[in-house]
């Protein structure tokens, strides 16, 4: 029994001593796979960006890696061909912690010398865990930047990201305490977050959000102030139906411009029942168009005339392709929705909802006759909407409450107490406006 225990203890000691070396091997494999995954994603999306490991020097308890991102055609926009990273990693017993430097980028060193007195406000730390999880933390310290005659004071910021080696699940949170230009503009706390699961190159499932605590602008004609601006965005994928849904909610506590103030503004937007295959085809054409456009900018940046002509040709070709791709979205059940719209004004409250649903598969050619015979639309689409606005907000109400063309029995709105109210509904192939059928001849 003692021999077994001694052997077990010895095994633990050896494992503990070798743990940093083993973790170094694991990290190298994770880095290699992540590089391959990123390059595959760039190829799939038509981008000419690429990641390349220049040097990998692994020792028993530490590693030094030099790698770069080649920006490809984006270099024409940013003026930088590549970004070089130097990682110095310490192999621990439970994982590896790496510090990243941009010291080998001449443009970055010159920027620090020119704008930051040689002081680097940026630190990047990456942790590689045995569970094949990677956590990256980017910290940006406070700094003051002189831009022309203006002095910009930036407060600390941080980005924390966690993802797996296969890049199939990504969680990230960015926070920034804000910035200010004395006497002109300031922004309070800012945050950005996401929790996304990869379904395919173009389809992700999850949530995104961002918030701004406040923005203040001082102007000669009056001040502007935005308080508590928040956006929640959701991507949903239904595997059984192979359908996507996209929805977002925008909230603003208040907006003040000069003496005008808007409070408690909320709106929800959604697109439901999007055919996933059609979406992927559209996104593939879109990303390839962007990539081709960037290539043209890169190749013809010296000739604005040649670049303009190339871009016109590119857009014409892409426009036809994207129209064909958009047509594939026109399938039964596609829904566009606005809900829970409400805004509080000094004159009263604005509220409303609207929804449009496609009743059957159609093509653009089948939609064309609607221009001549509008009543055909009410077999193809289902529409329902209701809006209410304070009557006091509109100085000349006659144009809204009077029929605009023959066939309307009311105006777009009717007076209901202190409000102007609008309601539409399709029913049995007919359009009802404020409860009355609209007649089309």
MIBALUM-219747 format. One record per residue (C-alpha): residue number from 1; residue in one letter; x, y, z. Coordinates in steps of 0.1 Angstrom, whole numbers, plus 2048, in hexadecimal, padded with zeros to 3 digits. Each point is the difference from the previous one (the first is absolute). Layout:
MIBALUM-219747
+-----+------+-----+-----+-----+
:  nr : rest :  xx :  yy :  zz :
+-----+------+-----+-----+-----+
: NUM :    A :   X :   Y :   Z :
...
+-----+------+-----+-----+-----+
END
This chain:
MIBALUM-219747
+-----+------+-----+-----+-----+
:  nr : rest :  xx :  yy :  zz :
+-----+------+-----+-----+-----+
:   1 :    X : 800 : 800 : 800 :
:   2 :    X : 81D : 817 : 809 :
:   3 :    X : 810 : 7FA : 7DF :
:   4 :    X : 7E0 : 808 : 7EE :
:   5 :    X : 7FD : 821 : 813 :
:   6 :    X : 824 : 809 : 7FA :
:   7 :    X : 7FC : 7F9 : 7DB :
:   8 :    X : 7E0 : 815 : 7FF :
:   9 :    X : 811 : 81D : 812 :
:  10 :    X : 81E : 7FD : 7E9 :
:  11 :    X : 7E8 : 801 : 7E2 :
:  12 :    X : 7F0 : 820 : 80D :
:  13 :    X : 821 : 810 : 805 :
:  14 :    X : 80B : 7F8 : 7DD :
:  15 :    X : 7DF : 80C : 7F2 :
:  16 :    X : 803 : 821 : 814 :
:  17 :    X : 824 : 805 : 7F4 :
:  18 :    X : 7F7 : 7F9 : 7DC :
:  19 :    X : 7E0 : 814 : 801 :
:  20 :    X : 80F : 821 : 7F2 :
:  21 :    X : 810 : 7ED : 7E3 :
:  22 :    X : 7E0 : 7EE : 7F8 :
:  23 :    X : 7EC : 820 : 802 :
:  24 :    X : 819 : 80F : 7E8 :
:  25 :    X : 7F9 : 7E4 : 7E7 :
:  26 :    X : 7DB : 805 : 805 :
:  27 :    X : 803 : 826 : 7FA :
:  28 :    X : 814 : 7FA : 7DF :
:  29 :    X : 7E5 : 7E9 : 7F3 :
:  30 :    X : 7E5 : 819 : 80A :
:  31 :    X : 812 : 81D : 7EF :
:  32 :    X : 805 : 7EB : 7E0 :
:  33 :    X : 7DC : 7F6 : 7FE :
:  34 :    X : 7F4 : 823 : 807 :
:  35 :    X : 816 : 80D : 7E4 :
:  36 :    X : 7F1 : 7E6 : 7E8 :
:  37 :    X : 7DC : 808 : 80B :
:  38 :    X : 805 : 825 : 7FA :
:  39 :    X : 810 : 7FB : 7DE :
:  40 :    X : 7E3 : 7E9 : 7F6 :
:  41 :    X : 7E7 : 81A : 80B :
:  42 :    X : 812 : 81B : 7EC :
:  43 :    X : 7FF : 7EA : 7E1 :
:  44 :    X : 7DC : 7F7 : 805 :
:  45 :    X : 7F6 : 824 : 802 :
:  46 :    X : 814 : 80A : 7E1 :
:  47 :    X : 819 : 815 : 814 :
:  48 :    X : 825 : 801 : 7F7 :
:  49 :    X : 80A : 805 : 824 :
:  50 :    X : 816 : 7E5 : 80F :
:  51 :    X : 811 : 7F6 : 821 :
:  52 :    X : 823 : 7F2 : 7FF :
:  53 :    X : 817 : 7F4 : 81C :
:  54 :    X : 823 : 80D : 7F8 :
:  55 :    X : 813 : 7F0 : 81D :
:  56 :    X : 7F6 : 7E8 : 81C :
:  57 :    X : 81B : 7FA : 81A :
:  58 :    X : 7F3 : 7E9 : 81B :
:  59 :    X : 815 : 7F7 : 81E :
:  60 :    X : 7F9 : 7EB : 81F :
:  61 :    X : 7EE : 81C : 814 :
:  62 :    X : 7FC : 81C : 7E7 :
:  63 :    X : 7FA : 808 : 7DC :
:  64 :    X : 805 : 81E : 7E9 :
:  65 :    X : 7EA : 802 : 7E1 :
:  66 :    X : 802 : 81A : 7E5 :
:  67 :    X : 7E2 : 801 : 7E9 :
:  68 :    X : 7EE : 819 : 7E9 :
:  69 :    X : 7DF : 809 : 7F0 :
:  70 :    X : 803 : 809 : 7DC :
:  71 :    X : 7E5 : 81A : 7F8 :
:  72 :    X : 7FF : 7FA : 7DB :
:  73 :    X : 7EB : 81A : 7ED :
:  74 :    X : 7F7 : 810 : 821 :
:  75 :    X : 823 : 80F : 800 :
:  76 :    X : 7F4 : 819 : 7E6 :
:  77 :    X : 7E7 : 80E : 81A :
:  78 :    X : 815 : 7FE : 820 :
:  79 :    X : 822 : 807 : 7F1 :
:  80 :    X : 80F : 7E1 : 812 :
:  81 :    X : 808 : 7E0 : 7ED :
:  82 :    X : 803 : 7EA : 81F :
:  83 :    X : 7FF : 7FF : 826 :
:  84 :    X : 81C : 7ED : 811 :
:  85 :    X : 7FB : 7F1 : 822 :
:  86 :    X : 81A : 7F2 : 819 :
:  87 :    X : 7F2 : 7E9 : 81A :
:  88 :    X : 816 : 7F7 : 81F :
:  89 :    X : 7EF : 7E3 : 812 :
:  90 :    X : 806 : 7F1 : 822 :
:  91 :    X : 7F6 : 7DB : 803 :
:  92 :    X : 7ED : 7FB : 821 :
:  93 :    X : 7F3 : 7E1 : 811 :
:  94 :    X : 7DB : 805 : 7F5 :
:  95 :    X : 806 : 814 : 7E0 :
:  96 :    X : 815 : 81A : 7EE :
:  97 :    X : 800 : 825 : 804 :
:  98 :    X : 80D : 815 : 7E3 :
:  99 :    X : 808 : 825 : 7FE :
: 100 :    X : 7FD : 810 : 7DD :
: 101 :    X : 815 : 81C : 7F3 :
: 102 :    X : 7FE : 815 : 7E0 :
: 103 :    X : 824 : 80B : 803 :
: 104 :    X : 80A : 7F4 : 7DD :
: 105 :    X : 7E7 : 817 : 7EE :
: 106 :    X : 812 : 81F : 7F6 :
: 107 :    X : 7E0 : 813 : 7FB :
: 108 :    X : 7F5 : 7F8 : 824 :
: 109 :    X : 821 : 80A : 80F :
: 110 :    X : 7FF : 821 : 7EC :
: 111 :    X : 7DD : 806 : 80C :
: 112 :    X : 80A : 7FC : 825 :
: 113 :    X : 81E : 817 : 7FB :
: 114 :    X : 7EC : 81A : 7ED :
: 115 :    X : 7DF : 800 : 814 :
: 116 :    X : 806 : 7EF : 821 :
: 117 :    X : 824 : 80B : 80A :
: 118 :    X : 80C : 7DD : 7FB :
: 119 :    X : 7E8 : 7F2 : 81B :
: 120 :    X : 7EB : 7E2 : 7F6 :
: 121 :    X : 7DD : 800 : 80E :
: 122 :    X : 7F8 : 7DE : 7F1 :
: 123 :    X : 805 : 7DE : 811 :
: 124 :    X : 7F4 : 7DE : 7F2 :
: 125 :    X : 7FF : 7E1 : 815 :
: 126 :    X : 7F5 : 7DE : 7F2 :
: 127 :    X : 7F9 : 7E1 : 815 :
: 128 :    X : 7FF : 7DD : 7F1 :
: 129 :    X : 7EE : 7E7 : 815 :
: 130 :    X : 801 : 7DA : 800 :
: 131 :    X : 7DB : 7FF : 7F7 :
: 132 :    X : 809 : 80E : 7DE :
: 133 :    X : 7F3 : 822 : 80A :
: 134 :    X : 812 : 820 : 7F7 :
: 135 :    X : 7FB : 821 : 814 :
: 136 :    X : 80D : 821 : 7F3 :
: 137 :    X : 801 : 820 : 815 :
: 138 :    X : 809 : 821 : 7EF :
: 139 :    X : 804 : 81E : 818 :
: 140 :    X : 804 : 823 : 7F4 :
: 141 :    X : 80A : 819 : 81B :
: 142 :    X : 7F7 : 825 : 802 :
: 143 :    X : 811 : 817 : 7E8 :
: 144 :    X : 7FE : 823 : 7F2 :
: 145 :    X : 803 : 805 : 7DB :
: 146 :    X : 806 : 821 : 7EE :
: 147 :    X : 7EE : 802 : 7DF :
: 148 :    X : 806 : 822 : 7F0 :
: 149 :    X : 7F4 : 81A : 818 :
: 150 :    X : 7EB : 7E7 : 814 :
: 151 :    X : 80A : 7EC : 81E :
: 152 :    X : 7EE : 7DE : 803 :
: 153 :    X : 801 : 7EF : 822 :
: 154 :    X : 7F8 : 7DB : 7FF :
: 155 :    X : 7F8 : 7EC : 81F :
: 156 :    X : 809 : 7DB : 805 :
: 157 :    X : 7F0 : 7E5 : 7EB :
: 158 :    X : 801 : 7D9 : 800 :
: 159 :    X : 7F6 : 7E4 : 7E8 :
: 160 :    X : 7FC : 7DD : 80E :
: 161 :    X : 7FA : 7E4 : 7E7 :
: 162 :    X : 7FD : 7DB : 805 :
: 163 :    X : 7FD : 7E7 : 7E3 :
: 164 :    X : 808 : 7DB : 7F9 :
: 165 :    X : 81B : 7F4 : 7E9 :
: 166 :    X : 7E8 : 7F9 : 7E4 :
: 167 :    X : 7F1 : 823 : 802 :
: 168 :    X : 7DD : 7F2 : 804 :
: 169 :    X : 7F7 : 812 : 820 :
: 170 :    X : 80A : 824 : 807 :
: 171 :    X : 7F8 : 815 : 81F :
: 172 :    X : 80D : 823 : 802 :
: 173 :    X : 7FB : 81F : 815 :
: 174 :    X : 80F : 822 : 7F9 :
: 175 :    X : 7FE : 81D : 818 :
: 176 :    X : 80D : 824 : 7FD :
: 177 :    X : 7FC : 81B : 81A :
: 178 :    X : 7FE : 81A : 7E4 :
: 179 :    X : 811 : 81F : 7F3 :
: 180 :    X : 7FD : 826 : 800 :
: 181 :    X : 80A : 81E : 7EC :
: 182 :    X : 7FD : 81D : 819 :
: 183 :    X : 7E5 : 819 : 7F7 :
: 184 :    X : 7F4 : 7EB : 7E2 :
: 185 :    X : 7F7 : 7DC : 804 :
: 186 :    X : 801 : 7E4 : 819 :
: 187 :    X : 7F5 : 7DC : 802 :
: 188 :    X : 7FA : 7ED : 820 :
: 189 :    X : 802 : 7DA : 805 :
: 190 :    X : 7FE : 7E9 : 7E2 :
: 191 :    X : 7FB : 7DA : 7FF :
: 192 :    X : 7FE : 7E6 : 7E5 :
: 193 :    X : 7F9 : 7DC : 805 :
: 194 :    X : 7F8 : 7E0 : 7EC :
: 195 :    X : 7FA : 7DB : 806 :
: 196 :    X : 800 : 7EF : 7DE :
: 197 :    X : 800 : 7DC : 7F4 :
: 198 :    X : 80C : 7F8 : 7DD :
: 199 :    X : 7E8 : 7ED : 7EA :
: 200 :    X : 813 : 806 : 7E0 :
: 201 :    X : 818 : 81A : 7F1 :
: 202 :    X : 7E3 : 819 : 7FC :
: 203 :    X : 7E6 : 7F4 : 81A :
: 204 :    X : 805 : 806 : 825 :
: 205 :    X : 7E7 : 7FB : 81C :
: 206 :    X : 800 : 816 : 81F :
: 207 :    X : 7FE : 823 : 80E :
: 208 :    X : 812 : 821 : 7FC :
: 209 :    X : 7FB : 81F : 814 :
: 210 :    X : 810 : 823 : 805 :
: 211 :    X : 7F9 : 81D : 816 :
: 212 :    X : 80B : 824 : 803 :
: 213 :    X : 7FB : 811 : 822 :
: 214 :    X : 7FF : 823 : 7F1 :
: 215 :    X : 80C : 817 : 7E5 :
: 216 :    X : 802 : 826 : 804 :
: 217 :    X : 807 : 819 : 7E4 :
: 218 :    X : 803 : 825 : 806 :
: 219 :    X : 7F7 : 815 : 7E1 :
: 220 :    X : 7FB : 824 : 7F7 :
: 221 :    X : 7DB : 7FA : 7F8 :
: 222 :    X : 7FA : 7EB : 81F :
: 223 :    X : 80B : 7E1 : 812 :
: 224 :    X : 7F9 : 7DC : 7F8 :
: 225 :    X : 7FD : 7E5 : 81B :
: 226 :    X : 7F9 : 7DA : 7FC :
: 227 :    X : 7FB : 7EC : 81F :
: 228 :    X : 800 : 7DA : 804 :
: 229 :    X : 800 : 7F4 : 7DC :
: 230 :    X : 7FD : 7DA : 7FE :
: 231 :    X : 7FD : 7E6 : 7E3 :
: 232 :    X : 7F8 : 7DB : 805 :
: 233 :    X : 804 : 7EB : 7E0 :
: 234 :    X : 7F7 : 7DB : 7FD :
: 235 :    X : 808 : 7E7 : 7E5 :
: 236 :    X : 7EC : 7E0 : 801 :
: 237 :    X : 804 : 7E0 : 7EB :
: 238 :    X : 7E6 : 7E5 : 7FE :
: 239 :    X : 812 : 7E0 : 7F5 :
: 240 :    X : 7E0 : 7EC : 7F9 :
: 241 :    X : 7F1 : 81A : 7E9 :
: 242 :    X : 822 : 80E : 7F4 :
: 243 :    X : 7F3 : 822 : 807 :
: 244 :    X : 810 : 820 : 80F :
: 245 :    X : 7F1 : 81C : 814 :
: 246 :    X : 810 : 821 : 808 :
: 247 :    X : 7F3 : 819 : 819 :
: 248 :    X : 80B : 81E : 813 :
: 249 :    X : 7F3 : 818 : 81A :
: 250 :    X : 80C : 824 : 803 :
: 251 :    X : 7FA : 814 : 820 :
: 252 :    X : 809 : 824 : 808 :
: 253 :    X : 7F9 : 80F : 822 :
: 254 :    X : 800 : 824 : 7F2 :
: 255 :    X : 80D : 816 : 7E4 :
: 256 :    X : 802 : 825 : 805 :
: 257 :    X : 807 : 818 : 7E4 :
: 258 :    X : 800 : 825 : 809 :
: 259 :    X : 7DE : 804 : 812 :
: 260 :    X : 7F0 : 7E0 : 7F1 :
: 261 :    X : 800 : 7E0 : 814 :
: 262 :    X : 7F6 : 7DC : 7F7 :
: 263 :    X : 7FD : 7E6 : 81C :
: 264 :    X : 7FB : 7DB : 803 :
: 265 :    X : 804 : 7F7 : 7DB :
: 266 :    X : 7FD : 7DB : 7F8 :
: 267 :    X : 7FD : 7ED : 7DF :
: 268 :    X : 802 : 7DB : 7F8 :
: 269 :    X : 809 : 7F4 : 7DD :
: 270 :    X : 7FF : 7DC : 7F3 :
: 271 :    X : 804 : 7EC : 7E0 :
: 272 :    X : 7F3 : 7DD : 805 :
: 273 :    X : 7FF : 7E0 : 7EB :
: 274 :    X : 81E : 808 : 7EA :
: 275 :    X : 80A : 7E3 : 7EB :
: 276 :    X : 823 : 7F7 : 80C :
: 277 :    X : 80D : 7F3 : 7DF :
: 278 :    X : 7F5 : 820 : 7EE :
: 279 :    X : 811 : 814 : 81C :
: 280 :    X : 821 : 7EE : 7FB :
: 281 :    X : 7FF : 805 : 7DB :
: 282 :    X : 7F9 : 825 : 804 :
: 283 :    X : 81C : 805 : 81A :
: 284 :    X : 819 : 7ED : 7EA :
: 285 :    X : 7F9 : 817 : 7E3 :
: 286 :    X : 801 : 81F : 817 :
: 287 :    X : 821 : 7F7 : 810 :
: 288 :    X : 80F : 7F7 : 7DE :
: 289 :    X : 7F5 : 821 : 7F3 :
: 290 :    X : 810 : 813 : 81D :
: 291 :    X : 820 : 7EC : 7FA :
: 292 :    X : 800 : 808 : 7DA :
: 293 :    X : 7F9 : 825 : 807 :
: 294 :    X : 81D : 802 : 818 :
: 295 :    X : 816 : 7EF : 7E6 :
: 296 :    X : 7F7 : 81A : 7E7 :
: 297 :    X : 807 : 81C : 819 :
: 298 :    X : 822 : 7F0 : 807 :
: 299 :    X : 809 : 7FC : 7DB :
: 300 :    X : 7F4 : 821 : 7F4 :
: 301 :    X : 806 : 817 : 81E :
: 302 :    X : 818 : 815 : 7EB :
: 303 :    X : 7E5 : 807 : 7E6 :
: 304 :    X : 7DF : 80E : 80E :
: 305 :    X : 7F1 : 800 : 7DD :
: 306 :    X : 809 : 7DB : 7FA :
: 307 :    X : 7F4 : 7F7 : 822 :
: 308 :    X : 7DE : 810 : 7FB :
: 309 :    X : 7FB : 7EE : 7E0 :
: 310 :    X : 80A : 7DE : 80F :
: 311 :    X : 7E9 : 806 : 81D :
: 312 :    X : 7E3 : 808 : 7E9 :
: 313 :    X : 805 : 7DF : 7ED :
: 314 :    X : 804 : 7ED : 821 :
: 315 :    X : 7E0 : 80E : 80E :
: 316 :    X : 7EC : 7FA : 7E0 :
: 317 :    X : 80A : 7DB : 800 :
: 318 :    X : 7FB : 7FC : 825 :
: 319 :    X : 7DF : 811 : 7FF :
: 320 :    X : 7F2 : 7E6 : 7E7 :
: 321 :    X : 80D : 7E4 : 815 :
: 322 :    X : 7F3 : 80E : 821 :
: 323 :    X : 7DE : 806 : 7F1 :
: 324 :    X : 7FE : 7DB : 7F6 :
: 325 :    X : 80B : 7F7 : 823 :
: 326 :    X : 7E6 : 817 : 810 :
: 327 :    X : 7E4 : 7F0 : 7EC :
: 328 :    X : 807 : 7DF : 811 :
: 329 :    X : 7F6 : 810 : 821 :
: 330 :    X : 7DC : 804 : 7F3 :
: 331 :    X : 7F2 : 7E1 : 80F :
: 332 :    X : 7E0 : 7F9 : 813 :
: 333 :    X : 801 : 80B : 825 :
: 334 :    X : 81B : 81B : 7FC :
: 335 :    X : 7F6 : 81B : 81A :
: 336 :    X : 80B : 824 : 805 :
: 337 :    X : 7F5 : 80D : 822 :
: 338 :    X : 801 : 820 : 814 :
: 339 :    X : 7F2 : 7FD : 823 :
: 340 :    X : 7FE : 813 : 821 :
: 341 :    X : 809 : 821 : 7F1 :
: 342 :    X : 7FB : 81C : 819 :
: 343 :    X : 80F : 822 : 805 :
: 344 :    X : 7F7 : 81A : 81A :
: 345 :    X : 7FF : 824 : 7F3 :
: 346 :    X : 7F6 : 820 : 812 :
: 347 :    X : 7E0 : 7FF : 7EA :
: 348 :    X : 7F8 : 7DD : 809 :
: 349 :    X : 808 : 7DC : 7F8 :
: 350 :    X : 807 : 7EF : 7DF :
: 351 :    X : 7F9 : 7DB : 7FE :
: 352 :    X : 7FC : 7E6 : 7E5 :
: 353 :    X : 805 : 7DD : 7F2 :
: 354 :    X : 802 : 7F3 : 7DC :
: 355 :    X : 805 : 7DE : 7EF :
: 356 :    X : 802 : 7F3 : 7DD :
: 357 :    X : 7FF : 7DB : 7F7 :
: 358 :    X : 805 : 7EF : 7DF :
: 359 :    X : 7E3 : 7E8 : 7FA :
: 360 :    X : 811 : 7EB : 7E4 :
: 361 :    X : 820 : 7FC : 7EC :
: 362 :    X : 803 : 81B : 7E6 :
: 363 :    X : 819 : 80E : 7E7 :
: 364 :    X : 807 : 824 : 7F7 :
: 365 :    X : 7EE : 7FA : 7DF :
: 366 :    X : 7E1 : 7F6 : 813 :
: 367 :    X : 802 : 820 : 814 :
: 368 :    X : 802 : 817 : 7E2 :
: 369 :    X : 7DB : 800 : 7F8 :
: 370 :    X : 7F9 : 80F : 822 :
: 371 :    X : 80B : 822 : 7F2 :
: 372 :    X : 7E2 : 800 : 7E9 :
: 373 :    X : 7E8 : 7EC : 816 :
: 374 :    X : 807 : 808 : 824 :
: 375 :    X : 7E4 : 7E9 : 80D :
: 376 :    X : 815 : 7E2 : 7F5 :
: 377 :    X : 818 : 807 : 81C :
: 378 :    X : 7E6 : 7F6 : 81B :
: 379 :    X : 800 : 7DB : 7F5 :
: 380 :    X : 826 : 7FF : 801 :
: 381 :    X : 805 : 814 : 820 :
: 382 :    X : 7EF : 802 : 822 :
: 383 :    X : 804 : 822 : 810 :
: 384 :    X : 7F6 : 80D : 822 :
: 385 :    X : 80A : 821 : 810 :
: 386 :    X : 7F4 : 819 : 81A :
: 387 :    X : 810 : 821 : 809 :
: 388 :    X : 7F6 : 81C : 817 :
: 389 :    X : 80F : 823 : 801 :
: 390 :    X : 7F7 : 81F : 815 :
: 391 :    X : 7E9 : 817 : 7EB :
: 392 :    X : 812 : 81E : 80F :
: 393 :    X : 820 : 7F5 : 7EF :
: 394 :    X : 7F2 : 806 : 7DD :
: 395 :    X : 7F8 : 825 : 7F7 :
: 396 :    X : 7ED : 7F8 : 7E0 :
: 397 :    X : 7EC : 7E1 : 806 :
: 398 :    X : 7EA : 803 : 7E1 :
: 399 :    X : 819 : 7ED : 7E9 :
: 400 :    X : 801 : 7E2 : 818 :
: 401 :    X : 7DA : 7FD : 807 :
: 402 :    X : 7F4 : 807 : 7DC :
: 403 :    X : 7FF : 7E5 : 7E5 :
: 404 :    X : 81E : 803 : 7E9 :
: 405 :    X : 7F2 : 7EE : 7E1 :
: 406 :    X : 7DF : 7F1 : 7F5 :
: 407 :    X : 7F7 : 7DF : 812 :
: 408 :    X : 80B : 80D : 822 :
: 409 :    X : 7E2 : 805 : 817 :
: 410 :    X : 816 : 810 : 81B :
: 411 :    X : 822 : 811 : 802 :
: 412 :    X : 81F : 7ED : 80A :
: 413 :    X : 7F7 : 80A : 824 :
: 414 :    X : 7DF : 807 : 812 :
: 415 :    X : 7FC : 816 : 81F :
: 416 :    X : 7FB : 7ED : 820 :
: 417 :    X : 7FE : 818 : 81E :
: 418 :    X : 822 : 811 : 803 :
: 419 :    X : 811 : 7E8 : 7E8 :
: 420 :    X : 802 : 7F9 : 7DB :
: 421 :    X : 7FB : 7DA : 7FB :
: 422 :    X : 809 : 7EA : 7E2 :
: 423 :    X : 7F6 : 7DC : 7FB :
: 424 :    X : 804 : 7E9 : 7E2 :
: 425 :    X : 7F7 : 7DB : 7FC :
: 426 :    X : 7FE : 7E8 : 7E3 :
: 427 :    X : 7E2 : 7E8 : 801 :
: 428 :    X : 7F2 : 7E9 : 7E5 :
: 429 :    X : 816 : 810 : 7E5 :
: 430 :    X : 7F5 : 823 : 80A :
: 431 :    X : 811 : 81D : 811 :
: 432 :    X : 7EE : 811 : 81D :
: 433 :    X : 80B : 823 : 809 :
: 434 :    X : 7F3 : 80C : 822 :
: 435 :    X : 7E4 : 7E6 : 7FE :
: 436 :    X : 7F5 : 809 : 7DC :
: 437 :    X : 808 : 7ED : 7E0 :
: 438 :    X : 817 : 811 : 7E8 :
: 439 :    X : 7F3 : 7FD : 7DC :
: 440 :    X : 818 : 7FC : 7E3 :
: 441 :    X : 7F3 : 805 : 7DD :
+-----+------+-----+-----+-----+
END
